[in-house]
Amino acid sequence: MSAPIASPRTIHMIEAVPERLEGSPRQLRRFWSDEFKALAVEEASRPGANISAVARRIGILPSQLFRWRRELSGDGEQSSALAKEQQPRSAAVKERVVEVVIGDVVVRAGADVDEAHLQRVIRAVRSA
């Protein structure tokens, strides 16, 4: 068992509060003004700025700052929408192509091509 303490202990409580940009709200679910977002993105966009450090200093996650930067540049929604559109199309085109090899000739047709039309093309290739 430990011996009792001879003198009373003094406990010091230290509270560390990160410095925040003016305009940042302090409620649980935070709503940021457009001006605050623009200031944060501007600060993070400076040459040599560390986005994670800026985010930590103003009290947000780095992913939030990256999202604001994408939204304010205007190409975030467009680039993600383009990526979503292009990927399925190219994958779908590869899956839905029918290849028919006749000698040295390769006939490629989409899977949605009418069967009668494909037969006419194959007859034309064979007769040529």
Order of alpha helices (4+ residues) and beta strands (2+ residues): alpha-alpha-alpha-alpha-beta-beta-alpha
